[in-house]
């Protein structure tokens, strides 16, 4: 079970790094509202346990990083074709750096041509455009297309897997190890649901110019048309990615994303018994995430939260700001219970530096776990010169202010 300390730790980390969330330990003995799936152990959520049939599951808010649902999210698992997200991340980096071009053609080796599993059906000795190979990987889940790209970039698939590992460590995937470019079964080829969610977020964030490929419903190559295997694209409003996976060991999995208005949700599930179960589970959890949670804007980066008095300064007040947008992802019924308090010492003594931490916002309420957000000075306040300080010192000694 994920404990309160873990959930709050993630929330406070998000506050320090950017937009924030608030969540807590699910209340024991209660089920979150909405339909539940009777099979499978429950997942942890801020609303209480939710039955989930997947062996591993994670649902997060894209903007805030809020964990909305979690089940064995740090358990090592075979990611099957979902590991092709890492293959594409490397390819997109090469495109962005100008080391690959979309209209560039790459040769098909015998190894790529002979590769089994899901295929784009490239022909031996042919030259394939990079853009077609990208669609072959994303839409058709082509193992052969992965190998063509891997060999062109690194010389061999083994060397490309090392590049995948180096890139994964650089972008913060802490529990991933890649042995190939396709997700082909290998006892050492492993990821976690949490790493897949991080990777999905990085693809969306880092490569908006290429992310649209994940929303393509079908791709025709060599007179063979194949449909995108992602069931969310046809079943969930706003769904626009990312990748399915399946092997006998892994079961059926999906890393998906959907955006409605200003909110985007990322979902990872794995270990389901059938394609139908994957489709139903992913739709149910995605709809649940949008229905039960909302984004609450506490303040924007430019907002002055309070004007704090300053002693012996060239100005007698300084604006206290958050320095960035503070958005909480909360269960909808928590909004009415939300309480916000400010804590700071006043007056401040000059000099005060812009960006200096001068206070704290405390967010909480009945049933809402407490969250503390640092606040900072929004401007520099220089100290008065000696002559100018005398009246202020005398005033404070005589009048106490």
Order of alpha helices (4+ residues) and beta strands (2+ residues): alpha-beta-beta-beta-beta-alpha-beta-alpha-beta-alpha-alpha-alpha-alpha-alpha-beta-beta-alpha-beta-beta-beta-alpha-beta-beta-beta-beta-beta-beta-beta-beta-alpha
